[in-house]
């Protein structure tokens, strides 16, 4: 997954406008305009780095042409105490962009680090870790990029790129059959139709009306294994994508992966990942 430089620039410009307002009064009052400095990004914990392009865009918004020098690239590990990137430019610019750059690179590296832990926890199984739409408004692109950098896969980016029939859709449509039939009548053939089920009975009903994927929600691993075995035993069952969701954490994720599901969606990757502990130290040149 690549980030469009123009999109990054525009997004970070808006973030800077929010933080700077009418200007950084402290920096303008205390630091000489012509002074140049060097900023160093330091990992204060072991982490997977993510967001270097985004951090660079923050500073180049303020001083065109600024380039970040990376010693560890996105997707690679940085050890505790390691300097993994640096940037040089006007000291005032480094101070004005410091907080926004840190906020983003800490968040993105935190997501990438947590994702890598989930991916490593299920090594050797066929399952893959995927994210959800549980992202901070305005940050979905960066959040999902960080998941991909950490080794996970991206689920839907928005409501317009996939048909996922959940419990509320089923309740409002009038049942599983009605929801599936309406989806088939209106959804483009280019989009996969997936339905959420919480029991074996609901799963059997859903498959009888034809779906491309099933989200097995909040099932204990032993019940999920039973559901997976039943689907695979049906004609064409090997072609049904099976996704596990609910009650998944680093302690339980492998037990879900071993049920034979294809995907394990983890909302915590983006809504609960702790920000990575990173510092940005600036020195005069």
C-alpha positions in Angstrom: 0.0 0.0 0.0 1.5 3.3 -1.1 0.5 6.8 0.0 -0.1 9.5 -2.6 2.3 12.4 -1.8 -0.2 15.0 -2.8 -2.8 13.5 -0.5 -0.3 13.4 2.3 0.6 17.0 1.8 -3.0 18.2 1.8 -3.9 16.2 4.9 -0.9 17.3 6.9 -1.5 20.9 5.8 -4.9 20.8 7.5 -3.4 19.2 10.6 -0.8 22.0 10.8 -3.5 24.7 10.4 -5.3 23.2 13.4 -2.3 23.3 15.6 -0.6 26.6 14.5 -3.6 28.8 14.3 -2.2 32.4 13.9 1.3 31.2 14.6 3.6 29.7 17.2 4.0 32.6 19.6 6.5 30.8 21.8 8.9 29.8 19.1 8.7 33.2 17.4 9.4 34.9 20.7 12.4 32.8 21.7 14.2 31.4 18.6 16.0 33.5 16.0 14.5 33.2 12.6 17.7 32.4 10.8 18.8 29.7 13.2 19.1 26.2 11.7 18.7 23.0 13.6 18.7 19.2 13.4 15.8 17.1 14.7 16.4 13.5 15.6 13.6 10.9 16.0 14.5 8.4 18.8 12.7 5.2 19.7 12.2 5.0 23.4 10.9 1.4 23.1 11.2 -1.4 20.6 8.8 -0.6 17.7 7.9 -1.1 14.1 8.5 2.3 12.3 5.6 3.7 10.3 4.8 7.2 9.0 8.2 8.6 7.9 6.7 10.1 4.7 4.0 11.7 6.7 6.4 13.2 9.1 8.5 14.6 6.3 5.4 16.1 4.7 4.7 18.0 7.9 8.0 19.8 7.8 8.1 20.3 4.0 4.7 22.0 4.3 6.4 24.7 6.4 9.8 24.8 4.6 9.6 23.4 1.0 12.4 21.1 0.1 13.0 19.7 3.6 13.9 16.0 3.4 13.9 13.4 6.1 16.9 11.1 6.4 15.9 7.6 7.5 18.1 5.0 9.1 15.2 2.6 9.6 12.5 2.4 7.0 8.7 2.0 7.3 8.0 -1.6 8.2 11.4 -2.2 9.8 12.1 -2.5 13.5 13.8 0.1 15.7 15.4 -0.9 19.0 15.0 1.1 22.2 17.3 4.2 22.2 17.9 4.0 18.4 17.9 7.1 16.3 15.8 6.0 13.3 15.5 9.3 11.3 16.6 12.9 11.3 15.7 16.1 9.5 17.5 19.5 9.2 16.1 22.9 8.5 15.1 26.2 10.1 14.8 25.7 13.9 11.5 27.5 14.0 10.1 25.1 11.4 11.3 22.1 13.4 9.5 23.4 16.5 6.3 24.3 14.7 6.0 20.9 13.1 7.3 18.9 16.1 4.0 18.0 17.8 2.0 17.2 14.7 4.8 15.1 13.3 5.2 13.2 16.6 1.5 12.7 17.1 1.2 11.0 13.7 4.4 9.0 13.7 3.7 7.8 17.2 0.2 6.7 16.3 1.2 5.0 13.1 4.2 3.3 14.6 2.0 2.1 17.5 -0.5 0.6 15.1 2.2 -1.1 13.0 3.9 -2.5 16.1 0.6 -4.0 17.5 -0.3 -5.4 14.1 3.1 -7.1 13.8 2.5 -8.7 17.2 -0.8 -10.2 15.9 0.7 -11.3 12.7 3.6 -13.1 14.5 1.1 -14.7 16.9 -0.6 -16.6 14.1 2.5 -17.6 12.1 2.2 -21.0 10.5 -1.6 -20.8 10.1 -3.5 -19.9 6.9 -5.2 -17.0 8.6 -4.4 -13.3 7.9 -4.9 -10.4 10.2 -7.2 -7.6 8.9 -8.3 -4.2 10.2 -11.7 -2.7 10.5 -13.4 0.7 10.0 -12.8 1.5 13.7 -10.4 4.3 12.9 -10.2 7.9 14.1 -12.2 10.2 11.7 -9.8 11.9 9.3 -7.0 9.4 10.0 -8.3 6.3 8.3 -5.8 6.4 5.4 -2.9 6.7 7.8 -4.3 4.1 10.2 -4.8 1.5 7.5 -1.4 2.2 5.9 0.1 1.5 9.3 -1.7 -1.8 9.5 -0.4 -2.8 6.1 3.2 -1.7 7.1 2.8 -3.9 10.2 2.0 -6.9 8.0 -1.8 -6.9 8.2 -4.3 -6.6 5.4 -6.9 -3.9 4.9 -10.6 -4.6 5.1 -13.1 -2.1 3.7 -11.9 1.5 3.4 -15.4 2.7 3.5 -19.1 1.8 3.1 -18.8 2.1 -0.7 -16.3 -0.6 -1.4 -17.9 -3.7 0.0 -21.3 -5.2 1.0 -21.1 -6.4 4.6 -24.5 -7.3 6.0 -24.4 -7.0 9.8 -26.9 -7.7 12.6 -28.6 -4.3 12.3 -29.1 -4.7 8.5 -30.6 -8.1 9.1 -33.0 -6.8 11.8 -34.1 -3.8 9.6 -34.4 -5.9 6.4 -36.6 -8.4 8.1 -34.3 -11.4 8.3 -31.3 -13.1 6.8 -33.0 -14.2 3.6 -34.5 -10.8 2.9 -31.2 -9.0 3.5 -29.3 -11.4 1.2 -31.9 -11.3 -1.6 -32.0 -7.5 -1.5 -28.2 -7.3 -1.6 -28.1 -9.6 -4.7 -30.7 -7.5 -6.4 -28.9 -4.2 -6.0 -25.2 -4.7 -5.3 -22.8 -4.6 -8.3 -21.5 -8.0 -9.4 -18.0 -6.5 -8.9 -18.6 -6.4 -5.1 -18.4 -9.3 -2.7 -21.4 -9.9 -0.5 -20.5 -10.9 3.1 -22.9 -11.5 6.0 -22.4 -11.6 9.7 -23.7 -14.6 11.7 -23.5 -15.5 15.3 -24.7 -19.1 15.3 -24.5 -22.3 13.2 -28.2 -22.1 12.4 -27.8 -18.5 11.0 -24.7 -19.7 9.1 -26.7 -22.5 7.4 -29.5 -20.2 6.5 -27.1 -17.6 5.0 -25.3 -20.1 2.8 -28.6 -21.5 1.5 -29.3 -18.1 -0.1 -25.8 -17.6 -1.5 -23.0 -15.3 -0.1 -19.4 -14.9 -1.0 -18.1 -14.5 2.5 -19.2 -15.0 6.1 -18.2 -13.1 9.2 -18.3 -15.5 12.2 -19.0 -13.1 15.0 -18.4 -13.6 18.7 -18.1 -17.4 18.5 -15.8 -19.3 20.9 -13.0 -21.0 19.1 -14.5 -24.5 19.4 -17.8 -23.4 17.9 -16.0 -21.5 15.2 -14.0 -24.6 14.3 -17.3 -26.5 14.0 -18.7 -23.7 11.7 -15.6 -23.7 9.5 -15.7 -27.5 9.2 -19.4 -27.4 8.2 -18.8 -24.8 5.5 -15.9 -26.6 4.0 -17.9 -29.8 3.8 -20.6 -28.2 1.6 -20.5 -28.1 -2.2 -18.5 -25.0 -3.1 -17.7 -24.4 0.5 -14.0 -24.1 -0.2 -14.8 -21.0 -2.1 -16.5 -19.2 0.8 -14.3 -16.7 2.5 -14.5 -17.1 6.3 -13.7 -14.2 8.7 -13.5 -14.4 12.5 -14.4 -11.3 14.6 -15.1 -10.6 18.2 -13.3 -11.4 21.5 -10.0 -11.5 19.6 -6.8 -10.4 21.5 -3.2 -11.4 21.5 -3.9 -14.2 24.0 -6.8 -15.7 21.9 -5.9 -14.9 18.3 -4.0 -18.1 17.6 -6.8 -20.3 18.8 -9.1 -18.5 16.3 -6.5 -18.8 13.5 -6.3 -22.6 14.2 -10.0 -23.0 13.5 -9.2 -22.7 9.8 -10.7 -19.2 9.1 -9.2 -17.1 6.3 -9.3 -13.8 8.0 -9.3 -12.5 11.6 -10.5 -8.9 11.9 -9.2 -7.0 14.9 -10.7 -3.6 15.7 -8.1 -3.0 18.4 -5.4 -2.5 15.8 -6.7 1.0 15.1 -8.9 1.9 18.0 -6.8 0.7 20.9 -3.2 0.5 19.8 -1.0 2.4 22.3 1.0 5.2 20.7 4.7 4.2 20.3 7.0 6.0 22.6 9.1 8.3 20.4 11.0 11.5 21.1 12.1 14.3 18.8 15.2 16.1 20.0 16.3 19.3 18.3 19.8 20.8 18.5 21.2 24.0 16.9 23.5 23.7 13.9 
